[in-house]
Amino acid sequence: MTQPDLPKRQISQEAVLVVTTLSAFLTPFISSSINIALPSMGEEFGIDAVHLSWIATAFILAAVVCLVPCGRLADIYGRKRILTIGIIIYTLASISSALSPNEGWLIFSRIIQGVGGAGIFGTSAPILISAFPPGMRGRVLGINVAAVYIGLSAGPFLGGFLTQNFGWRSIFWSNVPLGLLVIGFIFWKMRGWDMAESKGEKFDYLGSLVYGLGVVAAMAGTTILPDPTAVWYILAGLIAFSVFIWRELNFTSPIFDVRLFKRNRPFILSNLAALINYSATFGVGFLMSLYLQYIKGFSPQSAGLVLVAMPIVQACLSPFAGRLSDRIQPRFVATAGMGLTTIGLALLSTLSTDTPLVFIITALILLGLGFALFSSPNTNAVMSSVERKHYGVASGTLSTMRLSGQMISLAVVMFLFSLILGPVQIGPENYEGFLTSMRTAMILFTTLCFLGIFASLSRGNTRKA
């Protein structure tokens, strides 16, 4: 393989691939594990359905707030440095989560874990893209995405096994050795190497603060719907975003170059497609975990074995989809994936108490196939549509779209739980209300994903044929 020019000293592409792949495995593994463990957490702390979802949402919210600033910091101070700091914070937060004495401590630890996750999300893809030539990007991004899906695959199975045999805290403890392994590998194999394409430029602290306040206000408003005060929170968030965009357009060294969205149709629509796709799919794992354990009566381990059907398909097919997007326009591959995802969601919108297991697994496999065809080609499209110096910001933008979509997906679930179930723990007396909430969410997700097909197809070509 041809080595590109790298600063300070040459480093093997294999070392970069190993570090970014292990980093990509970390967060999805624990996220999918936690979905399986939620009923156990709810039972121990006496958490109702709405507050239970905050254990997942807290991580995503913190990551969204910090992602764009982390991407900019990585471009200025070094991508490996920010990645290392992110993994250290993430590992320490895993220890804190495992020691949580109550619900508040656990949610706070998840917020800190989200800050560390932002350092990982905002740097892995730029480091990978910088180390490999354009003709190999789809292939290595496919491997990177496969690592994400391997984490998602291992999470339900191992999370269910650990929860059932050792308690939910063991999930967080299991993450600590892996974090230490990645940290050790960085200091061993990547010592003396880093990339900072924007070294010496200023960092916009005020812009970061305004952006963060906008995200928190908008999310706070969404989660308390249909309360009338939600409108004021959402309005405050929109005002903050408007101020942020105005400032970034007039700041000499913006944390987010809004001009990337000017006259760059592939970049805009590829990010929009990512936002729609994750908004329509992320809540599925959360809802299906509760459905299998509460409605179908599965143990955590058995529920994990069922849920593994979706990510294992993703893990197997993502490298193939990435290589395919090196040969043909990524938008065609990604759009096909969006179509299959729509079909899978439509099937899940019909679930009831007596739905056969084979039907559930078939729908999950379709979702896995669709997501595999969408994710790595879409990432390839985004990164191929910008100049090298914008890799950090482009990756941060894409990760922000992904996590914002996840946040929106969970916000939809929380809203429906609040509207239909209310502040109660899930039990036999309200199983019908839970099923109504779940089916309504799946119908909304199906509609959203169907609309996403057109955004994905109309993005145009990201490179010449």
C-alpha positions in Angstrom: 0.0 0.0 0.0 1.2 3.5 -0.9 1.9 5.6 2.2 0.6 9.2 2.1 2.7 12.0 3.5 2.2 12.1 7.3 3.6 14.7 9.7 6.4 14.3 12.2 7.2 10.7 11.4 5.9 7.9 9.1 3.4 5.6 10.7 2.0 2.4 9.2 -1.5 2.4 7.9 -2.1 -0.8 9.7 -1.5 0.9 13.1 -4.0 3.7 12.2 -6.6 1.1 11.1 -6.2 -0.9 14.3 -6.5 2.1 16.6 -9.5 3.6 14.8 -11.2 0.2 14.5 -10.9 -0.5 18.3 -12.1 3.0 19.0 -15.1 2.5 16.7 -16.0 -0.6 18.6 -16.1 1.0 22.1 -19.2 3.2 22.1 -21.7 1.0 20.1 -20.8 -2.0 22.3 -21.8 -0.4 25.5 -24.8 1.4 24.0 -26.3 -1.8 22.6 -25.5 -3.6 25.9 -27.3 -0.9 27.9 -30.4 -1.3 25.8 -30.6 -4.9 27.1 -29.9 -4.0 30.7 -32.5 -1.1 30.9 -35.3 -3.2 32.5 -32.8 -4.4 35.2 -31.7 -0.8 35.8 -35.3 0.3 36.0 -36.1 -2.5 38.5 -33.2 -1.7 40.8 -33.7 2.1 40.8 -37.5 2.2 40.4 -37.3 4.2 37.2 -40.4 4.9 35.1 -40.4 4.5 31.3 -39.7 8.1 30.5 -36.7 8.4 32.9 -35.4 5.1 31.8 -34.8 6.4 28.3 -32.7 9.2 29.8 -30.0 6.7 30.6 -29.5 6.3 26.8 -30.3 9.9 25.9 -27.9 11.6 28.4 -24.9 10.1 26.6 -26.1 11.2 23.1 -27.0 14.7 24.3 -23.5 15.3 25.7 -21.9 13.8 22.6 -23.9 16.1 20.3 -23.0 19.2 22.4 -19.3 18.4 22.3 -18.8 16.8 18.8 -18.4 19.9 16.6 -16.0 21.6 19.1 -14.0 18.4 19.4 -13.7 18.1 15.7 -12.4 21.7 15.5 -10.0 21.1 18.5 -8.7 18.0 16.7 -7.9 20.1 13.6 -6.1 22.7 15.7 -4.3 20.7 18.3 -4.0 17.2 16.8 -6.4 14.5 16.0 -4.6 11.8 17.9 -4.3 14.0 21.0 -8.1 14.6 21.1 -8.8 10.9 20.4 -6.6 9.9 23.3 -8.2 12.4 25.7 -11.6 11.2 24.6 -10.8 7.5 25.3 -9.4 8.3 28.7 -12.5 10.3 29.7 -14.8 7.5 28.3 -13.0 4.8 30.3 -13.1 6.8 33.5 -16.8 7.4 33.0 -17.3 3.7 32.5 -15.9 3.1 36.0 -18.1 5.8 37.5 -21.2 4.3 35.8 -20.4 0.9 37.2 -20.2 2.4 40.7 -23.5 4.4 40.5 -25.4 4.3 43.7 -28.6 5.9 42.2 -30.3 7.0 39.0 -28.9 10.6 39.1 -25.3 9.4 39.5 -25.7 7.0 36.6 -27.2 9.6 34.3 -24.4 12.1 35.2 -21.8 9.4 34.5 -23.4 8.8 31.1 -23.1 12.6 30.4 -19.4 12.5 31.1 -19.1 9.3 29.0 -20.8 11.3 26.1 -18.1 14.0 26.4 -15.4 11.3 25.9 -17.4 9.7 23.1 -17.4 13.0 21.2 -13.6 13.0 21.3 -13.7 9.5 19.7 -16.5 10.2 17.1 -14.9 13.5 16.0 -11.4 12.1 15.2 -11.6 8.4 14.1 -12.8 9.0 10.6 -10.4 12.0 9.9 -7.4 10.0 11.1 -8.4 7.1 9.0 -9.1 9.2 5.9 -5.8 11.1 6.3 -3.8 8.0 6.3 -5.2 6.3 3.2 -5.4 7.4 -0.4 -8.8 8.3 -2.0 -9.1 5.0 -3.8 -9.0 3.0 -0.5 -11.4 5.2 1.5 -14.5 3.2 1.0 -12.7 0.0 1.9 -11.2 1.2 5.2 -14.4 3.1 6.1 -16.2 -0.1 5.5 -13.9 -1.9 8.0 -14.4 1.0 10.4 -18.2 0.8 10.1 -18.0 -3.0 10.4 -16.2 -2.5 13.8 -19.2 -0.3 14.9 -21.6 -3.1 13.9 -19.5 -5.8 15.6 -19.8 -3.7 18.7 -23.5 -3.5 18.2 -23.6 -7.3 17.5 -21.6 -8.2 20.6 -23.5 -5.8 22.8 -26.9 -7.5 22.9 -25.5 -11.0 23.4 -22.7 -10.2 25.9 -24.8 -7.5 27.5 -27.6 -10.0 28.0 -25.2 -12.7 29.3 -23.5 -10.2 31.7 -26.7 -8.7 33.0 -28.4 -12.1 33.6 -25.4 -13.6 35.3 -23.4 -10.7 36.9 -25.8 -7.8 37.0 -26.0 -4.7 34.7 -22.9 -3.0 36.4 -20.7 -5.7 34.8 -21.4 -4.2 31.4 -19.5 -1.0 32.3 -16.7 -2.9 34.0 -16.2 -5.0 30.8 -15.6 -1.8 28.9 -12.7 -0.7 31.0 -10.0 -3.2 29.9 -10.8 -2.5 26.2 -10.4 1.3 26.8 -7.1 0.7 28.5 -6.0 -1.5 25.6 -6.7 1.3 23.1 -4.9 3.8 25.2 -1.9 1.5 25.5 -1.9 0.9 21.7 -1.9 4.6 20.9 1.1 5.3 23.2 2.9 2.2 21.8 2.2 2.4 18.1 1.4 6.0 17.4 4.0 7.8 19.6 5.4 10.9 18.0 2.7 11.1 15.3 -0.2 13.4 14.9 -2.1 15.5 12.4 -3.3 19.1 12.9 -4.3 20.6 9.5 -5.4 23.9 11.1 -2.5 24.3 13.6 -2.2 27.8 15.0 -5.7 28.9 14.3 -8.0 30.3 17.0 -10.7 28.2 18.7 -14.2 29.9 19.1 -15.1 29.3 22.7 -18.1 31.6 22.6 -19.5 29.9 19.5 -19.1 26.5 21.2 -21.0 27.8 24.2 -23.9 29.2 22.1 -24.0 25.9 20.1 -24.1 23.8 23.2 -26.9 25.9 24.8 -28.9 25.6 21.6 -28.7 21.8 21.6 -29.6 21.5 25.3 -32.5 23.9 25.1 -33.9 22.2 22.0 -33.6 18.7 23.5 -35.0 19.8 26.8 -38.1 21.2 25.0 -38.5 18.0 23.0 -38.4 15.7 26.0 -41.1 17.5 27.9 -43.7 17.7 25.1 -46.7 18.0 25.2 -46.1 20.4 28.2 -46.8 24.0 26.9 -43.5 25.3 28.3 -41.7 23.0 25.7 -42.4 25.6 23.0 -40.3 28.2 24.8 -37.3 25.8 25.2 -37.5 24.8 21.6 -37.7 28.5 20.5 -34.7 29.3 22.7 -32.8 26.5 21.0 -33.7 27.8 17.5 -32.6 31.4 18.5 -29.3 30.0 19.8 -28.7 28.1 16.6 -29.4 31.2 14.5 -27.0 33.3 16.6 -24.4 30.5 16.2 -24.7 30.4 12.4 -24.5 34.2 12.2 -21.3 34.1 14.4 -19.7 31.3 12.4 -20.3 33.2 9.2 -18.5 36.3 10.6 -15.7 34.6 12.7 -12.3 34.2 11.1 -11.7 30.7 12.5 -15.1 29.2 13.1 -15.6 25.9 14.9 -18.0 25.0 12.1 -17.4 26.3 8.6 -21.0 27.0 7.5 -19.6 27.7 4.1 -19.2 24.0 3.6 -23.0 24.0 3.1 -22.8 26.6 0.4 -22.9 25.2 -3.1 -22.0 21.7 -1.9 -25.1 19.7 -2.7 -23.5 16.3 -2.0 -22.3 17.4 1.4 -25.7 18.9 2.4 -27.9 16.0 1.3 -25.5 13.3 2.5 -25.6 14.8 6.0 -29.4 15.2 5.7 -29.7 11.6 4.7 -27.7 10.5 7.7 -29.9 12.6 10.0 -33.0 11.1 8.6 -31.7 7.5 8.7 -30.6 7.6 12.3 -33.8 9.5 13.4 -35.8 6.6 11.9 -33.7 3.7 13.2 -31.9 4.3 16.5 -35.0 4.0 18.7 -35.6 0.5 17.3 -33.0 -1.2 19.5 -34.4 0.5 22.6 -38.0 -0.4 21.8 -37.3 -3.9 20.7 -35.3 -4.7 23.9 -38.3 -3.6 26.0 -40.7 -5.4 23.7 -38.8 -8.8 23.9 -38.4 -8.7 27.7 -41.7 -7.2 28.7 -44.2 -8.4 26.1 -42.5 -11.7 24.9 -41.2 -12.6 28.4 -37.6 -13.2 27.2 -34.6 -13.2 29.6 -32.0 -10.5 28.9 -29.7 -13.1 27.4 -32.4 -14.5 25.1 -33.5 -11.0 24.0 -29.8 -10.2 23.2 -29.6 -13.3 21.0 -32.6 -12.1 19.0 -31.4 -8.5 18.7 -28.0 -9.6 17.4 -29.6 -10.5 14.1 -29.6 -6.9 12.9 -26.0 -5.7 13.7 -24.4 -9.0 12.7 -25.7 -8.5 9.2 -24.4 -5.0 9.3 -21.0 -6.1 10.4 -20.7 -8.8 7.7 -21.9 -6.6 4.8 -20.4 -3.1 5.7 -16.9 -3.8 4.2 -18.6 -5.0 1.0 -20.8 -1.9 0.8 -17.7 0.3 1.4 -15.8 -1.4 -1.4 -18.8 -1.1 -3.7 -19.0 2.7 -3.0 -15.4 2.9 -4.3 -16.5 1.5 -7.6 -19.9 3.2 -8.2 -21.4 6.4 -6.9 -22.1 6.1 -3.2 -25.6 7.6 -3.5 -26.9 4.6 -5.4 -25.7 2.1 -2.7 -26.9 4.3 0.1 -30.3 4.8 -1.4 -30.8 1.1 -1.9 -30.0 0.7 1.8 -32.5 3.4 2.8 -35.2 1.5 0.8 -34.6 -1.8 2.6 -34.6 0.0 6.0 -38.0 1.4 5.2 -39.4 -2.1 4.5 -37.9 -3.4 7.7 -39.5 -0.6 9.8 -42.8 -1.1 8.1 -42.8 -4.8 9.2 -42.0 -3.9 12.8 -44.9 -1.4 12.9 -47.3 -4.5 12.9 -45.9 -6.2 16.0 -48.3 -7.6 18.6 -48.2 -9.9 21.6 -48.4 -13.0 19.4 -46.1 -12.0 16.5 -44.0 -15.1 15.5 -40.3 -14.9 16.4 -39.3 -15.7 12.8 -41.2 -12.6 11.6 -39.3 -10.4 14.1 -35.9 -11.8 13.1 -36.7 -11.3 9.4 -37.5 -7.7 10.0 -34.3 -7.2 12.0 -32.2 -8.8 9.2 -33.8 -6.5 6.6 -32.9 -3.5 8.8 -29.4 -4.8 9.2 -29.0 -5.2 5.4 -30.4 -1.8 4.7 -28.2 -0.1 7.3 -25.1 -1.8 6.0 -25.7 -0.6 2.5 -26.4 2.9 3.7 -23.8 3.8 6.4 -20.2 3.4 4.9 -21.2 4.6 1.4 -22.8 7.6 3.0 -19.7 8.3 5.0 -17.6 7.9 1.9 -19.9 10.5 0.1 -19.5 13.0 2.9 -15.7 12.8 3.2 -15.2 12.8 -0.5 -17.2 16.0 -1.0 -14.8 18.2 1.0 -11.1 19.3 0.9 -8.5 17.6 3.1 -8.3 20.5 5.5 -12.0 20.2 6.3 -11.9 16.4 7.2 -12.2 17.1 11.0 -15.2 19.4 10.6 -16.8 17.2 8.0 -16.4 14.2 10.2 -17.7 16.2 13.2 -20.7 17.3 11.2 -21.6 13.8 10.0 -21.2 12.5 13.6 -23.4 15.3 14.8 -26.0 14.4 12.3 -25.8 10.8 13.4 -26.1 11.6 17.1 -28.7 14.3 16.5 -30.7 11.7 14.7 -30.3 9.2 17.5 -31.4 11.9 19.9 -34.5 12.8 17.8 -35.3 9.1 17.6 -35.2 8.7 21.4 -37.1 12.0 21.8 -39.9 10.6 19.7 -40.1 7.5 21.9 -40.0 9.6 25.1 -42.8 11.9 23.8 -45.0 8.9 22.9 -44.3 7.3 26.3 -45.2 10.5 28.1 -48.4 10.9 25.9 -49.7 7.3 26.0 -48.1 5.7 29.1 -47.4 8.6 31.4 -44.9 8.5 34.4 -45.3 4.8 35.3 -43.1 1.7 35.3 -43.9 -0.7 32.5 -46.0 -3.6 33.8 -48.7 -6.1 32.7 -51.4 -3.4 33.5 -50.0 -1.1 30.8 -48.6 -3.5 28.2 -51.3 -2.5 25.7 -50.3 1.2 26.1 -46.6 0.2 25.5 -47.5 -1.7 22.3 -49.5 1.3 21.1 -46.5 3.6 21.8 -44.2 1.3 20.0 -46.3 0.7 16.9 -46.9 4.5 16.6 -43.2 5.1 16.8 -42.5 2.5 14.1 -45.1 4.1 11.8 -43.5 7.5 12.2 -40.0 6.0 11.7 -41.2 4.2 8.5 -42.6 7.5 7.1 -39.5 9.4 7.9 -37.2 6.8 6.3 -39.3 6.7 3.1 -38.9 10.5 2.8 -35.1 10.0 3.3 -34.9 7.9 0.1 -35.5 11.0 -1.9 -32.8 13.0 0.0 -30.3 10.2 -0.5 -31.0 9.8 -4.2 -31.0 13.5 -5.1 -27.6 14.3 -3.5 -25.8 14.0 -6.9 -22.4 12.6 -7.6 -19.5 13.0 -5.1 -16.8 12.4 -7.6 -16.3 12.1 -11.3 -17.2 8.8 -12.9 
